[in-house]
């Protein structure tokens, strides 16, 4: 029986299989990178806001504590967006005629809330409680990054499920003393994993909760 395919077909088939496999691997890697990249996660992407509010200016330059603006963060699930009246307690006296603050003054005159663009926006099916995390010794910067260095607010972490679960499974890596929760300059000690972390996990009765019901209720 005569040979149907030329011997070169073997090489062509091998090369074709390699090209297809390489192409699929590249496609999967590109999709993974796109899913984890800033295009999809918005990490380190500053969004347009009605007022270009700078945490760096207010926290680092002016020394304003997180709780002065986010009044409910210690007692409620939500940190709370500062009310216009809180902003006006200062800006009725300083920068009172600044053009960029006109949306603030209009809000104060009309009673209409400022339409801020959400930066940290979890899906509706995710339950998160700010107050319990603070009580367990998780600092603001752990999730939100060093907002004291951000001229414009942006996400420092993806807030994806695997990122949250990492902390839930290994809280001793991230926990800090409660009195340091709002300290943006706090640095974990060298013995964080060997001594301080395990001690605080035990002291604050931190449970390593990673079952679905913890966040999906």
C-alpha positions as CSV (number, residue, x, y, z in Angstrom):
1,X,0.0,0.0,0.0
2,X,1.5,3.3,-1.0
3,X,2.3,5.9,1.8
4,X,-0.6,8.3,2.1
5,X,1.3,11.1,3.9
6,X,4.9,12.3,3.3
7,X,7.3,11.8,6.1
8,X,7.4,15.5,6.7
9,X,3.8,15.3,7.9
10,X,5.1,13.8,11.2
11,X,7.2,16.9,11.8
12,X,4.3,19.2,10.8
13,X,1.9,17.4,13.2
14,X,4.4,17.7,16.0
15,X,4.9,21.4,15.4
16,X,1.1,22.0,15.0
17,X,0.4,20.3,18.4
18,X,3.2,22.4,20.0
19,X,1.8,25.6,18.5
20,X,-1.7,24.8,19.6
21,X,-0.7,23.8,23.1
22,X,1.5,26.9,23.5
23,X,-1.3,29.1,22.1
24,X,-3.8,27.7,24.6
25,X,-1.3,28.2,27.5
26,X,-0.6,31.7,26.4
27,X,-4.3,32.5,26.1
28,X,-5.0,31.1,29.6
29,X,-2.1,33.0,31.1
30,X,-3.3,36.2,29.4
31,X,-6.8,35.7,30.7
32,X,-5.5,35.1,34.2
33,X,-3.3,38.2,34.1
34,X,-6.2,40.3,32.8
35,X,-8.4,39.0,35.6
36,X,-5.8,39.9,38.2
37,X,-4.7,43.1,36.5
38,X,-5.7,46.7,37.3
39,X,-7.9,46.7,34.2
40,X,-10.3,44.4,36.0
41,X,-9.5,44.9,39.7
42,X,-8.9,48.7,39.7
43,X,-5.9,48.3,42.0
44,X,-3.9,51.5,42.1
45,X,-6.3,53.2,39.8
46,X,-7.6,56.6,40.9
47,X,-11.3,57.2,40.0
48,X,-12.8,60.5,39.1
49,X,-14.5,62.1,42.0
50,X,-16.7,65.2,42.4
51,X,-14.0,66.6,44.7
52,X,-10.3,65.5,44.4
53,X,-10.1,64.5,48.0
54,X,-6.6,63.8,49.3
55,X,-6.1,61.4,52.2
56,X,-2.4,62.3,52.2
57,X,-3.2,65.9,52.8
58,X,-5.8,65.3,55.5
59,X,-4.1,62.4,57.3
60,X,-0.4,63.1,57.0
61,X,-0.3,66.9,56.6
62,X,-3.2,67.8,58.9
63,X,-3.0,64.7,61.3
64,X,-6.8,63.9,61.1
65,X,-7.7,60.5,62.6
66,X,-9.7,58.0,60.5
67,X,-12.5,58.1,63.0
68,X,-13.1,61.8,62.7
69,X,-14.5,61.3,59.2
70,X,-15.5,57.6,59.3
71,X,-17.6,57.9,62.4
72,X,-19.2,54.5,62.4
73,X,-16.2,52.4,61.6
74,X,-15.8,51.1,65.2
75,X,-19.5,50.2,65.8
76,X,-21.1,49.3,62.5
77,X,-20.5,47.1,59.5
78,X,-19.8,50.2,57.3
79,X,-17.1,52.7,57.8
80,X,-19.5,55.4,56.5
81,X,-18.9,58.2,54.0
82,X,-18.3,61.4,55.9
83,X,-21.4,63.7,56.1
84,X,-21.2,67.1,54.4
85,X,-21.5,68.7,57.9
86,X,-18.3,67.0,59.0
87,X,-16.4,68.4,56.0
88,X,-17.9,71.8,56.6
89,X,-16.9,71.9,60.2
90,X,-13.4,72.8,58.8
91,X,-14.2,74.1,55.3
92,X,-16.7,76.7,56.4
93,X,-13.5,78.5,57.8
94,X,-10.6,77.3,55.6
95,X,-10.6,77.1,51.9
96,X,-14.2,78.3,52.2
97,X,-14.2,79.9,48.7
98,X,-12.1,77.3,46.9
99,X,-13.6,76.5,43.4
100,X,-12.9,72.8,43.8
101,X,-15.0,72.7,47.0
102,X,-18.1,74.1,45.4
103,X,-19.8,70.7,45.2
104,X,-19.3,70.5,49.0
105,X,-20.9,73.9,49.6
106,X,-23.8,73.1,47.2
107,X,-24.4,69.9,49.1
108,X,-24.5,71.9,52.4
109,X,-26.9,74.4,50.9
110,X,-29.3,71.9,49.3
111,X,-29.0,69.0,51.7
112,X,-28.3,66.7,48.7
113,X,-25.5,64.1,49.3
114,X,-22.4,64.3,47.2
115,X,-22.3,61.5,44.6
116,X,-18.9,60.0,45.4
117,X,-17.6,57.2,43.2
118,X,-17.2,54.0,45.3
119,X,-13.6,52.8,45.4
120,X,-13.9,49.8,47.7
121,X,-17.1,48.2,46.4
122,X,-17.7,44.5,47.4
123,X,-20.3,42.5,45.6
124,X,-23.8,42.4,47.1
125,X,-23.4,38.7,48.0
126,X,-20.4,39.4,50.3
127,X,-20.9,40.3,54.0
128,X,-18.2,42.3,55.6
129,X,-18.2,44.0,59.0
130,X,-15.7,46.8,59.6
131,X,-16.2,46.9,63.4
132,X,-15.4,43.2,64.1
133,X,-12.2,43.4,62.1
134,X,-11.0,46.4,64.1
135,X,-11.9,44.7,67.4
136,X,-9.8,41.7,66.3
137,X,-6.8,43.9,65.7
138,X,-6.8,44.3,61.9
139,X,-5.5,47.7,60.9
140,X,-7.0,50.1,58.3
141,X,-3.8,49.9,56.2
142,X,-4.0,46.1,56.1
143,X,-6.9,46.3,53.7
144,X,-6.9,49.9,52.4
145,X,-3.2,50.3,52.1
146,X,-1.3,53.5,53.1
147,X,-4.0,56.0,52.4
148,X,-1.9,58.5,54.3
149,X,0.3,58.5,51.2
150,X,-2.4,58.7,48.6
151,X,-3.1,62.1,47.0
152,X,-6.2,60.5,45.5
153,X,-8.0,57.5,46.9
154,X,-7.4,54.1,45.2
155,X,-7.6,50.4,46.0
156,X,-4.3,49.0,47.3
157,X,-5.5,45.4,47.2
158,X,-7.9,43.4,45.0
159,X,-10.3,42.4,47.8
160,X,-10.8,39.2,45.9
161,X,-11.9,36.1,47.8
162,X,-8.5,34.4,47.8
163,X,-6.9,37.6,49.2
164,X,-9.4,37.7,52.1
165,X,-9.1,34.0,52.8
166,X,-5.3,34.3,53.1
167,X,-5.8,36.6,56.1
168,X,-8.6,34.5,57.6
169,X,-6.4,31.4,57.5
170,X,-3.3,33.1,58.8
171,X,-4.4,36.0,61.0
172,X,-1.2,35.9,63.0
173,X,0.6,37.5,60.0
174,X,-1.6,40.6,59.9
175,X,-3.0,41.1,63.4
176,X,-1.7,44.1,65.5
177,X,-2.5,45.5,68.9
178,X,-5.9,47.2,69.0
179,X,-4.4,50.5,70.0
180,X,-2.4,50.5,66.7
181,X,-5.3,49.8,64.4
182,X,-5.6,53.4,63.2
183,X,-1.9,54.0,63.2
184,X,-0.8,54.4,59.6
185,X,2.9,54.3,60.4
186,X,2.7,51.0,62.4
187,X,5.4,48.5,61.5
188,X,5.0,44.8,62.6
189,X,7.9,43.7,64.8
190,X,10.5,41.1,63.8
191,X,8.8,38.5,66.1
192,X,5.3,39.0,64.5
193,X,5.0,35.4,63.5
194,X,6.9,33.8,66.3
195,X,5.5,35.7,69.3
196,X,3.2,38.8,68.9
197,X,0.9,37.4,66.2
198,X,0.0,34.1,68.0
199,X,-0.3,36.0,71.3
200,X,-2.8,38.5,69.9
201,X,-4.8,35.8,68.1
202,X,-5.2,34.0,71.4
203,X,-5.8,37.3,73.4
204,X,-8.5,38.6,71.0
205,X,-10.1,35.2,70.5
206,X,-9.5,35.3,66.8
207,X,-11.0,32.3,64.9
208,X,-9.7,31.1,61.6
209,X,-13.0,31.3,59.8
210,X,-12.8,30.2,56.2
211,X,-16.2,28.5,55.7
212,X,-18.5,29.9,53.0
213,X,-21.1,31.1,55.5
214,X,-18.6,33.5,57.1
215,X,-18.9,35.9,54.2
216,X,-21.7,34.6,52.0
217,X,-24.9,34.8,54.1
